[in-house]
Amino acid sequence: MAGSLRIEPLSRDEIDSIYEKCVHVLSTYGVKVDHDDALTRLAAAGALVDADTGHVRFSRELIEEALKAAPREVVAKGGDERHDLPLPHPDGSFYTSTCIQSMLYHDPESGSFVDVTKESFAEWCRLVEVLPNIDACAIQTPMDVPAETADVHALNIQLQNTSKPLNILAYCLETVPYFYELLLARAGSEEALRERPLVFIDPTSLSPLVYKAMDLETILYSIRYGVPVAPSSLVLAGGTGPSTLAGAALLVAVEVLAMVVMTQLLEPGHPTIACAYNYTLDLATGNALMGCPETLLAQAAAAQFMKEGLGLPVLTSSLQTDSYVSDGQTMVSKSLQPTMCCMAGADIIYGAGRLGGSTLASPVQLVIDDRLVEIERRCIAGVTVDDDTLAVEEILGAGAGGHYIKRRHTVRHCREAVRPDLFVAEPLDMWQAGGGKDLYERAVERYRELRDGLEPLDLPDDTRHEMDAIVRRADEALVP
Amino acid sequence: MAIEEIKNTVLDGDDERAAGLVQAELDAGTDPVEILDDGLIAAMDEAGRLMTRGEMFIPEILIAADAMKEGLEVLKPHLPVDATGLRGTVVIGSVQGDLHDIGKNLVALMLEGAGFDVVDLGVDVAPEDFVTTASERDADIVGMSALLVTTMPRMDVGVAQIREAGLKARVLLGGAPLTQAYADKAGADGYASDAPRAVALVQELVGQKV
């Protein structure tokens, strides 16, 4: 089938059942919201608010009104329109984002993990800028800046070093205003920011069913400046959510739907991307697993539900692994997850460059993931079947014992095959003559080649100075 | 044999039956300290060994701990004053500004299961509250948890205040963004990357006293 291949972890009846259970939870029990202003505004919009407890419930009618208002299509925009990401992907394919909140990078020279620094994160962003299959750049955590303002420093680095859309989140309530000051400074005006929001931002529930002041503050600021929100939930199956796949997928759906509804009640039509970030608590060890089959299946189910059941663009965290090195385990996880989650409905997958856990990343793995994604995109694009591709005339023309190597049809199609050049596609003797290097060794070489040519964005000096001044003000205000 | 049955019942997580068996054994005149050592404590030691071998899972450990506590409630009035069945006191909480608690809760539950008296201060705990509670409860350990990079510096403050107060408590740090290097820099006595390691570290620092 031409277009994109699809899998369906859920049947239509199961999608309907999950939706009904979402409505049941949100209308009978609701969620808890720790933000007085948002509670007042939600009550005015029709939500059932208990101001004393912070509990908010939503009637079926209100949920359906909100979902009707939510745009089915969203364009994630960065600093350069060449990198705009229309969601869903026009070809039925998917986009990628780098991993989020890394604190340690794997250093290919020493083979050890080292702190992310301002300099290494800037290099990471510049690398994203030149990698053709990495579409968005997520926030990381430089460790050589004050911890209280690490996210403000990080956003400033992102904005000055890549023009691709940024996937960001604030680390605490106090830094949210500085985020928007930085975005305004980079955009030049409120109008310019509204037209080209530069980022999509993740308010994240405190599973189960709690929304921090920071989450609602993020939504309110995003509405004010027209910045797309990508509400996410951090359900850890067996810990902060049910241990069953369906239960974990349902709780993610409930928590994300609640934020979608709140966003749409506060600003009907606001661009919203639903995130399916399930993880699994290993109940034998207590470790949170990012790359296990249960995480994959719960994400795929949640992605399909959000796409087909809610009709929203979907972001999943499907380039993850539980391995701490760029090994076979990492490649298995990073092959299975994106392929299955995108076939289930994900429009953006984040995690490029991620190694095991929630804080480790590798620039070399980022280079590998860039090429791996090319293969995955080709695979889910499927098989085009028409008169030209069936090539009946060619088969008859070549006849018995003929060949196709220089037929016009072959010439016309000979450049269509994907060529992820880090992957071996050459004869054995040529590979041996080139040093017999494996994928990781080839990726290290590619990384070094790319690294030497990286540059920051060419921004006006006054813009850069203004942004740096905002970071200094954040430090002065928030660092003891 | 009856004490062995108490041990196995605790391992099965059957809290009602464990309490009943402890009472029956007391009624039969068995030494309460023997019931504690060879029944309840032995069960949790065995649970720890089984978990290390991957043969017992965390939820099973936690319901076993509940059964142990039910049995202990029956046993306590009969124990000598110096044999409480507890291995030490741990004050634990998520640091100021941090509302995340799944990791902290898991550590608290597993420490209780391992026989510690756990005082859980919850989330968003100010450094001075750690100090006050640790002082009041004569704590052996103070455990501080953080998920956010922005709240990690509160750990440094907490460690410093505990030192300034001259408390005996050793301080352990944990949480996704933490590292051994950070814990060392903050002047903590230890760092654990997950709940089982936290329990092992507390046991090591406090010793196996009962």
Chai-1 contact restraints between the chains, C-beta under 6 A:
chainA,res_idxA,chainB,res_idxB,connection_type,confidence,min_distance_angstrom,max_distance_angstrom,comment,restraint_id
A,M103,B,P177,contact,1.0,0.0,6.0,A-B,restraint_1
A,T141,B,V149,contact,1.0,0.0,6.0,A-B,restraint_2
A,A147,B,V149,contact,1.0,0.0,6.0,A-B,restraint_3
A,A147,B,T150,contact,1.0,0.0,6.0,A-B,restraint_4
A,A147,B,M152,contact,1.0,0.0,6.0,A-B,restraint_5
A,A147,B,P153,contact,1.0,0.0,6.0,A-B,restraint_6
A,E148,B,T150,contact,1.0,0.0,6.0,A-B,restraint_7
A,A150,B,V149,contact,1.0,0.0,6.0,A-B,restraint_8
A,Y171,B,L148,contact,1.0,0.0,6.0,A-B,restraint_9
A,Y171,B,V149,contact,1.0,0.0,6.0,A-B,restraint_10
A,Y171,B,T150,contact,1.0,0.0,6.0,A-B,restraint_11
A,C172,B,T150,contact,1.0,0.0,6.0,A-B,restraint_12
A,L206,B,L99,contact,1.0,0.0,6.0,A-B,restraint_13
A,K212,B,L99,contact,1.0,0.0,6.0,A-B,restraint_14
A,G239,B,I102,contact,1.0,0.0,6.0,A-B,restraint_15
A,T240,B,I102,contact,1.0,0.0,6.0,A-B,restraint_16
A,L283,B,F57,contact,1.0,0.0,6.0,A-B,restraint_17
A,L283,B,I58,contact,1.0,0.0,6.0,A-B,restraint_18
A,L283,B,P59,contact,1.0,0.0,6.0,A-B,restraint_19
A,A284,B,G54,contact,1.0,0.0,6.0,A-B,restraint_20
A,A284,B,F57,contact,1.0,0.0,6.0,A-B,restraint_21
A,G286,B,I58,contact,1.0,0.0,6.0,A-B,restraint_22
A,G286,B,L106,contact,1.0,0.0,6.0,A-B,restraint_23
A,G286,B,D194,contact,1.0,0.0,6.0,A-B,restraint_24
A,G286,B,A195,contact,1.0,0.0,6.0,A-B,restraint_25
A,G286,B,P196,contact,1.0,0.0,6.0,A-B,restraint_26
A,N287,B,D194,contact,1.0,0.0,6.0,A-B,restraint_27
A,S358,B,A176,contact,1.0,0.0,6.0,A-B,restraint_28
